[in-house]
């Protein structure tokens, strides 16, 4: 894999750990521009958001890396304004983190 994955938020469902089994993972508590740039968003292949309260970070991430895959992994509903920016929204009750990690990185 040429890039890495950035996981933003509290990650209560351990998607970051599942991804770390397959690739390099950078974690940020808050997905703001400075944190995303420090985590290497320009070279990342995916951005996984675990808190929908940070949905505005999706636009920031896509602005910095337009080719980025954006996955929201949360039990909460994504706000309407962010739905068109995310590639995929998954409820952890429906799909475990290992399955999501494998699917997300299948093309890498």
DSSP file (Angstrom, degrees, kcal/mol; ACC not computed):
  #  RESIDUE AA STRUCTURE BP1 BP2  ACC     N-H-->O    O-->H-N    N-H-->O    O-->H-N    TCO  KAPPA ALPHA  PHI   PSI    X-CA   Y-CA   Z-CA
    1    1 A X              0   0    0      0, 0.0    23,-0.1     0, 0.0   107,-0.1   0.000 360.0 360.0 360.0 134.6    0.0    0.0    0.0
    2    2 A X        +     0   0    0    106,-0.2     2,-0.2     2,-0.1   106,-0.0   0.777 360.0  35.9 -87.6 -27.5    1.4    3.4   -1.0
    3    3 A X  S    S-     0   0    0    105,-0.1    21,-0.4     1,-0.0     2,-0.2  -0.429  72.7-127.8-114.4-170.8   -0.6    5.6    1.4
    4    4 A X        -     0   0    0     39,-0.4    41,-3.0    36,-0.2    42,-1.2  -0.743  19.4-110.9-130.9 178.7   -2.0    5.4    4.9
    5    5 A X  E     -ab  25  46A   0     19,-2.3    21,-2.7    -2,-0.2     2,-0.5  -0.925  17.6-149.2-117.4 140.2   -5.3    5.9    6.6
    6    6 A X  E     -ab  26  47A   0     40,-2.3    42,-3.3    -2,-0.4     2,-0.5  -0.942   9.2-163.0-108.3 128.8   -6.3    8.7    9.0
    7    7 A X  E     -ab  27  48A   0     19,-2.6    21,-2.4    -2,-0.5     2,-0.4  -0.956   8.1-167.2-111.6 124.7   -8.8    7.9   11.7
    8    8 A X  E     +ab  28  49A   0     40,-2.9    42,-2.7    -2,-0.5    43,-0.4  -0.921  44.3  24.8-115.9 137.6  -10.5   10.9   13.4
    9    9 A X  S    S-     0   0    0     19,-1.9    19,-0.1    -2,-0.4    21,-0.1  -0.570 103.0 -48.2 110.8-173.1  -12.5   10.9   16.5
   10   10 A X        -     0   0    0     -2,-0.2    -1,-0.2    19,-0.1     4,-0.1   0.726  58.7-150.6 -74.6 -23.4  -12.8    8.8   19.6
   11   11 A X    >   +     0   0    0     -3,-0.2     3,-1.5     1,-0.1     5,-0.1   0.911  26.2 170.1  54.6  51.7  -13.0    5.5   17.7
   12   12 A X  T 3  S+     0   0    0      1,-0.3    -1,-0.1    38,-0.2    62,-0.1   0.707  74.8  53.4 -63.8 -21.2  -15.1    3.7   20.3
   13   13 A X  T 3  S-     0   0    0     60,-0.2    84,-0.3    37,-0.1    -1,-0.3   0.308 108.8-121.5-102.0   8.5  -15.7    0.8   17.9
   14   14 A X    <>  +     0   0    0     -3,-1.5     4,-1.7    -4,-0.1     5,-0.1   0.775  60.2 146.3  63.0  33.7  -11.9    0.2   17.2
   15   15 A X  H  > S+     0   0    0      1,-0.2     4,-2.5     2,-0.2     5,-0.2   0.860  72.6  58.8 -65.2 -33.7  -11.9    0.7   13.4
   16   16 A X  H  > S+     0   0    0      1,-0.2     4,-2.2     2,-0.2    -1,-0.2   0.896 104.4  49.0 -62.1 -40.8   -8.4    2.2   13.8
   17   17 A X  H  > S+     0   0    0      2,-0.2     4,-0.9     1,-0.2    -1,-0.2   0.903 111.1  49.9 -65.4 -40.9   -7.1   -1.0   15.3
   18   18 A X  H >< S+     0   0    0     -4,-1.7     3,-0.5     1,-0.2     4,-0.3   0.906 112.9  46.7 -64.1 -41.4   -8.6   -3.1   12.6
   19   19 A X  H >X S+     0   0    0     -4,-2.5     4,-2.0     1,-0.2     3,-1.9   0.872 104.5  61.5 -66.6 -36.9   -7.1   -0.9    9.9
   20   20 A X  H 3< S+     0   0    0     -4,-2.2    -1,-0.2     1,-0.3    -2,-0.2   0.724  94.3  63.4 -64.6 -21.4   -3.7   -1.0   11.7
   21   21 A X  T << S+     0   0    0     -4,-0.9    -1,-0.3    -3,-0.5    -2,-0.2   0.712 116.3  29.8 -70.4 -19.5   -3.6   -4.7   11.2
   22   22 A X  T <4 S-     0   0    0     -3,-1.9     2,-0.3    -4,-0.3    -2,-0.2   0.643 129.1  -6.6-115.0 -22.0   -3.6   -4.0    7.4
   23   23 A X  S  < S-     0   0    0     -4,-2.0     2,-0.3   -18,-0.0    -1,-0.2  -0.922  85.4 -62.9-160.6 179.5   -1.8   -0.7    6.9
   24   24 A X        -     0   0    0    -21,-0.4   -19,-2.3    -2,-0.3     2,-0.4  -0.629  48.4-162.3 -78.5 134.8   -0.3    2.4    8.6
   25   25 A X  E     -a    5   0A   0     -2,-0.3     2,-0.4   -21,-0.2   -19,-0.2  -0.976  10.3-164.4-123.5 130.8   -2.9    4.4   10.6
   26   26 A X  E     -a    6   0A   0    -21,-2.7   -19,-2.6    -2,-0.4     2,-0.4  -0.936  16.1-152.6-107.5 136.6   -2.5    8.0   11.8
   27   27 A X  E     -a    7   0A   0     -2,-0.4     2,-0.4   -21,-0.2   -19,-0.2  -0.902  13.9-178.0-115.3 139.4   -5.0    9.1   14.5
   28   28 A X  E     -a    8   0A   0    -21,-2.4   -19,-1.9    -2,-0.4     3,-0.1  -0.994  22.1-151.2-131.3 141.0   -6.3   12.6   15.2
   29   29 A X  S    S+     0   0    0     -2,-0.4     2,-0.4     1,-0.3    -1,-0.1   0.916  91.9  26.9 -73.3 -43.5   -8.6   13.6   17.9
   30   30 A X  S    S-     0   0    0    -22,-0.1     2,-1.6   -21,-0.1    -1,-0.3  -0.982  76.3-139.2-124.3 128.4  -10.0   16.5   16.0
   31   31 A X        +     0   0    0     -2,-0.4     2,-0.2    -3,-0.1    30,-0.2  -0.333  50.4 141.0 -85.2  56.3  -10.1   16.6   12.2
   32   32 A X     >  -     0   0    0     -2,-1.6     4,-2.7     1,-0.1     5,-0.3  -0.487  66.9 -97.4 -91.0 170.0   -9.1   20.2   11.7
   33   33 A X  H  > S+     0   0    0      1,-0.2     4,-2.7     2,-0.2     5,-0.3   0.905 120.4  47.8 -56.7 -49.5   -6.7   21.4    8.9
   34   34 A X  H  > S+     0   0    0      1,-0.2     4,-2.3     2,-0.2    -1,-0.2   0.920 114.9  46.3 -60.9 -41.0   -3.5   21.5   11.0
   35   35 A X  H  > S+     0   0    0      2,-0.2     4,-1.8     1,-0.2    -1,-0.2   0.908 113.7  48.5 -66.8 -40.7   -4.1   18.1   12.5
   36   36 A X  H  <>S+     0   0    0     -4,-2.7     5,-2.1     2,-0.2     4,-0.4   0.903 112.3  48.2 -66.3 -41.2   -4.9   16.5    9.1
   37   37 A X  H ><5S+     0   0    0     -4,-2.7     3,-1.1    -5,-0.3    -2,-0.2   0.910 111.3  50.1 -65.5 -41.1   -1.9   18.1    7.5
   38   38 A X  H 3<5S+     0   0    0     -4,-2.3    -1,-0.2    -5,-0.3    -2,-0.2   0.844 108.1  54.1 -65.1 -32.3    0.3   16.9   10.3
   39   39 A X  T 3<5S-     0   0    0     -4,-1.8    -1,-0.3    -5,-0.2    -2,-0.2   0.539 123.3-106.3 -78.8  -6.7   -1.1   13.4   10.0
   40   40 A X  T X>5 +     0   0    0     -3,-1.1     3,-1.5    -4,-0.4     4,-0.7   0.869  55.5 166.0  88.1  39.2   -0.2   13.4    6.3
   41   41 A X  G >4<S+     0   0    0     -5,-2.1     3,-0.7     1,-0.3    -4,-0.1   0.804  70.7  66.4 -58.5 -30.6   -3.6   13.9    4.6
   42   42 A X  G 34 S+     0   0    0      1,-0.2    -1,-0.3    -5,-0.2    -5,-0.1   0.802 111.8  33.1 -63.4 -28.1   -2.0   14.7    1.3
   43   43 A X  G <4 S+     0   0    0     -3,-1.5   -39,-0.4    22,-0.0    -1,-0.2   0.391  94.5 114.6-106.9   0.7   -0.7   11.2    1.0
   44   44 A X    <<  -     0   0    0     -4,-0.7   -39,-0.2    -3,-0.7     3,-0.1  -0.375  51.4-157.5 -73.8 151.1   -3.5    9.3    2.7
   45   45 A X  S    S+     0   0    0    -41,-3.0    24,-1.8     1,-0.3     2,-0.3   0.647  76.5  19.0 -97.3 -20.8   -5.7    6.9    0.8
   46   46 A X  E     -bc   5  69A   0    -42,-1.2   -40,-2.3    22,-0.2     2,-0.5  -0.999  54.9-153.4-151.9 151.6   -8.6    7.1    3.2
   47   47 A X  E     -bc   6  70A   0     22,-2.9    24,-2.6    -2,-0.3     2,-0.6  -0.992  15.9-165.5-124.3 119.9  -10.1    9.3    6.0
   48   48 A X  E     -bc   7  71A   0    -42,-3.3   -40,-2.9    -2,-0.5     2,-0.5  -0.934   2.9-163.4-112.9 117.7  -12.3    7.4    8.5
   49   49 A X  E     +bc   8  72A   0     22,-2.7    24,-2.7    -2,-0.6   -40,-0.2  -0.867  12.8 179.5-102.8 128.1  -14.4    9.7   10.7
   50   50 A X        +     0   0    0    -42,-2.7     2,-0.4    -2,-0.5    25,-0.2   0.437  69.2  58.1-108.3  -1.9  -15.8    8.1   13.9
   51   51 A X    >   -     0   0    0    -43,-0.4     3,-2.0     1,-0.1    -1,-0.2  -0.954  61.4-160.4-131.2 112.8  -17.7   11.1   15.2
   52   52 A X  G >  S+     0   0    0     -2,-0.4     3,-1.8     1,-0.3    27,-0.3   0.700  88.2  76.7 -67.1 -16.5  -20.4   12.7   13.1
   53   53 A X  G 3  S+     0   0    0      1,-0.3     3,-0.3     2,-0.1    -1,-0.3   0.717  93.9  53.1 -63.2 -18.1  -20.1   15.9   15.2
   54   54 A X  G X  S+     0   0    0     -3,-2.0     3,-2.3     1,-0.2     4,-0.3   0.021  70.2 126.5-102.2  25.6  -16.9   16.5   13.2
   55   55 A X  T X>  +     0   0    0     -3,-1.8     3,-1.6     1,-0.3     4,-0.6   0.771  62.2  67.9 -58.7 -27.8  -18.6   16.1    9.8
   56   56 A X  H 3> S+     0   0    0     -3,-0.3     4,-1.2     1,-0.3     3,-0.4   0.748  86.6  70.9 -64.3 -20.0  -17.3   19.5    8.7
   57   57 A X  H <> S+     0   0    0     -3,-2.3     4,-2.8     1,-0.2    -1,-0.3   0.734  84.3  69.2 -68.3 -20.3  -13.8   17.9    8.7
   58   58 A X  H <> S+     0   0    0     -3,-1.6     4,-2.7    -4,-0.3    -1,-0.2   0.936  99.2  47.3 -62.5 -45.6  -14.9   15.8    5.6
   59   59 A X  H  X S+     0   0    0     -4,-0.6     4,-2.0    -3,-0.4    -1,-0.2   0.889 112.6  50.1 -63.1 -39.1  -14.9   18.9    3.4
   60   60 A X  H  X S+     0   0    0     -4,-1.2     4,-1.9     2,-0.2    -2,-0.2   0.939 111.9  47.3 -63.8 -47.1  -11.5   20.0    4.8
   61   61 A X  H  X S+     0   0    0     -4,-2.8     4,-1.8     1,-0.2    -2,-0.2   0.915 113.3  47.5 -61.4 -44.7  -10.0   16.5    4.1
   62   62 A X  H  < S+     0   0    0     -4,-2.7    -1,-0.2     1,-0.2    -2,-0.2   0.836 109.1  55.0 -68.0 -32.1  -11.4   16.4    0.6
   63   63 A X  H  < S+     0   0    0     -4,-2.0     3,-0.3    -5,-0.2    -1,-0.2   0.890 112.8  42.5 -65.6 -38.3  -10.1   19.9   -0.1
   64   64 A X  H  < S+     0   0    0     -4,-1.9    -2,-0.2     1,-0.3    -1,-0.2   0.760 134.8  16.7 -78.8 -25.9   -6.6   18.8    0.9
   65   65 A X    ><  -     0   0    0     -4,-1.8     3,-1.9    -5,-0.2    -1,-0.3  -0.678  64.4-175.2-149.4  87.6   -6.8   15.5   -0.9
   66   66 A X  T 3  S+     0   0    0     -3,-0.3    -4,-0.1     1,-0.3    -3,-0.1   0.714  85.1  56.8 -60.6 -22.5   -9.6   15.3   -3.5
   67   67 A X  T 3  S+     0   0    0      2,-0.1    -1,-0.3    -5,-0.0    -5,-0.1   0.436  81.2 124.1 -88.6   1.0   -8.9   11.6   -4.3
   68   68 A X    <   -     0   0    0     -3,-1.9     2,-0.5    -7,-0.2   -22,-0.2  -0.337  61.2-131.6 -65.2 136.1   -9.4   10.5   -0.7
   69   69 A X  E     -c   46   0A   0    -24,-1.8   -22,-2.9    -2,-0.1     2,-0.5  -0.783  23.8-155.5 -83.0 130.9  -11.9    7.8    0.2
   70   70 A X  E     +c   47   0A   0     -2,-0.5    17,-1.7   -24,-0.2    18,-1.6  -0.948  14.1 179.8-115.7 122.5  -14.0    9.1    3.1
   71   71 A X  E     -cd  48  88A   0    -24,-2.6   -22,-2.7    -2,-0.5     2,-0.6  -0.975  15.7-155.5-121.0 131.3  -15.8    6.6    5.4
   72   72 A X  E     -cd  49  89A   0     16,-2.7    18,-3.3    -2,-0.4     2,-0.7  -0.940  10.3-173.6-104.4 120.1  -17.9    7.5    8.3
   73   73 A X  E     + d   0  90A   0    -24,-2.7     2,-0.3    -2,-0.6   -60,-0.2  -0.830  37.0 116.6-117.4  89.5  -18.0    4.7   10.9
   74   74 A X        -     0   0    0     16,-1.5     4,-0.1    -2,-0.7   -23,-0.1  -0.992  66.9-131.3-155.3 152.2  -20.5    5.8   13.5
   75   75 A X  S    S+     0   0    0     -2,-0.3     2,-0.2   -25,-0.2    16,-0.1   0.665  88.5  84.4 -77.2 -18.1  -23.9    4.8   15.0
   76   76 A X  S    S-     0   0    0      1,-0.1     2,-0.2    -3,-0.0    -2,-0.2  -0.495  89.0-101.6 -88.6 155.9  -25.1    8.4   14.6
   77   77 A X        -     0   0    0     -2,-0.2     2,-0.3     1,-0.1    -1,-0.1  -0.533  33.5-118.4 -78.0 139.3  -26.6    9.8   11.4
   78   78 A X        -     0   0    0     -2,-0.2     5,-0.1    -4,-0.1    -1,-0.1  -0.577  36.6-103.9 -74.5 135.0  -24.4   11.9    9.2
   79   79 A X    >>  -     0   0    0    -27,-0.3     3,-1.5    -2,-0.3     4,-0.9  -0.263  29.8-114.4 -59.0 149.0  -25.7   15.5    8.8
   80   80 A X  H >> S+     0   0    0      1,-0.3     3,-0.8     2,-0.2     4,-0.5   0.854 112.8  59.9 -53.9 -41.5  -27.4   16.2    5.5
   81   81 A X  H 34 S+     0   0    0      1,-0.2    -1,-0.3     2,-0.1     3,-0.1   0.753 109.8  43.1 -62.9 -23.2  -24.7   18.7    4.4
   82   82 A X  H X> S+     0   0    0     -3,-1.5     4,-1.4     1,-0.1     3,-1.3   0.579  88.1  87.9 -99.4 -11.7  -22.0   16.0    4.6
   83   83 A X  H << S+     0   0    0     -4,-0.9     3,-0.2    -3,-0.8    -1,-0.1   0.860  88.7  50.3 -59.2 -37.6  -23.8   13.1    3.0
   84   84 A X  T 3< S+     0   0    0     -4,-0.5    -1,-0.3     1,-0.2    -2,-0.1   0.646 109.3  52.8 -75.3 -14.3  -22.7   14.0   -0.5
   85   85 A X  T <4 S+     0   0    0     -3,-1.3     2,-0.3    -4,-0.1    -1,-0.2   0.714  93.3  80.1 -93.7 -23.6  -19.1   14.3    0.6
   86   86 A X     <  -     0   0    0     -4,-1.4   -15,-0.2    -3,-0.2     3,-0.1  -0.637  64.0-153.5 -86.2 141.3  -18.7   10.9    2.2
   87   87 A X  S    S+     0   0    0    -17,-1.7     2,-0.3     1,-0.3   -16,-0.2   0.807  80.2   5.5 -79.1 -30.7  -18.1    7.9    0.1
   88   88 A X  E     -d   71   0A   0    -18,-1.6   -16,-2.7     2,-0.0     2,-0.4  -0.982  55.9-161.2-156.7 138.1  -19.6    5.5    2.6
   89   89 A X  E     -d   72   0A   0     -2,-0.3     2,-0.4   -18,-0.2   -16,-0.2  -0.993  19.7-175.6-123.2 125.0  -21.4    5.7    5.9
   90   90 A X  E     -d   73   0A   0    -18,-3.3   -16,-1.5    -2,-0.4     2,-0.6  -0.970  22.3-139.8-127.7 133.0  -21.4    2.5    8.0
   91   91 A X    >>  -     0   0    0     -2,-0.4     3,-2.3   -18,-0.2     4,-1.3  -0.806  16.2-140.7 -87.0 123.1  -23.2    1.7   11.3
   92   92 A X  T 34 S+     0   0    0     -2,-0.6    -1,-0.1     1,-0.3     5,-0.1   0.724 100.9  65.0 -58.4 -21.1  -20.8   -0.4   13.5
   93   93 A X  T 34 S+     0   0    0      1,-0.2    -1,-0.3   -19,-0.1     3,-0.1   0.731 107.2  42.0 -71.3 -20.5  -23.9   -2.4   14.6
   94   94 A X  T <4 S+     0   0    0     -3,-2.3     2,-0.4     1,-0.3    -2,-0.2   0.749 124.4  23.9 -97.8 -27.7  -24.2   -3.6   11.0
   95   95 A X  S  < S-     0   0    0     -4,-1.3    -1,-0.3     4,-0.0    -5,-0.0  -0.978  77.6-126.8-145.8 126.6  -20.6   -4.3   10.0
   96   96 A X     >  -     0   0    0     -2,-0.4     4,-1.9    -3,-0.1     3,-0.4  -0.272  29.1-110.0 -73.3 160.0  -17.7   -5.1   12.3
   97   97 A X  H  > S+     0   0    0    -84,-0.3     4,-2.7     1,-0.2     5,-0.2   0.834 114.8  57.0 -60.9 -34.7  -14.5   -3.1   12.0
   98   98 A X  H  > S+     0   0    0      1,-0.2     4,-2.3     2,-0.2    -1,-0.2   0.912 107.6  47.6 -64.2 -41.7  -12.4   -6.0   10.5
   99   99 A X  H  > S+     0   0    0     -3,-0.4     4,-2.2     2,-0.2    -1,-0.2   0.899 113.1  48.6 -65.9 -40.4  -14.9   -6.4    7.6
  100  100 A X  H  X S+     0   0    0     -4,-1.9     4,-2.9     2,-0.2     5,-0.2   0.924 111.2  50.3 -65.0 -44.5  -14.8   -2.6    7.0
  101  101 A X  H  X S+     0   0    0     -4,-2.7     4,-1.9     1,-0.2    -2,-0.2   0.926 111.4  47.7 -60.6 -46.1  -11.0   -2.5    7.1
  102  102 A X  H  < S+     0   0    0     -4,-2.3     4,-0.4     1,-0.2    -1,-0.2   0.911 115.1  45.0 -62.6 -42.7  -10.7   -5.3    4.6
  103  103 A X  H >< S+     0   0    0     -4,-2.2     3,-0.9     1,-0.2     4,-0.4   0.912 111.6  52.2 -68.5 -42.6  -13.2   -3.8    2.2
  104  104 A X  H 3< S+     0   0    0     -4,-2.9     3,-0.3     1,-0.2    -1,-0.2   0.864 118.4  36.6 -61.7 -36.2  -11.8   -0.3    2.4
  105  105 A X  T >< S+     0   0    0     -4,-1.9     3,-1.2    -5,-0.2    -1,-0.2   0.329  85.2 104.2-100.9   7.7   -8.3   -1.5    1.6
  106  106 A X  T <  S+     0   0    0     -3,-0.9    -1,-0.2    -4,-0.4    -2,-0.1   0.817  84.7  45.0 -59.4 -32.8   -9.2   -4.3   -0.9
  107  107 A X  T 3         0   0    0     -4,-0.4    -1,-0.3    -3,-0.3    -2,-0.1   0.543 360.0 360.0 -88.9  -7.4   -8.1   -2.1   -3.8
  108  108 A X    <         0   0    0     -3,-1.2    -1,-0.2  -107,-0.1  -106,-0.2   0.456 360.0 360.0 -85.8 360.0   -4.8   -1.0   -2.3
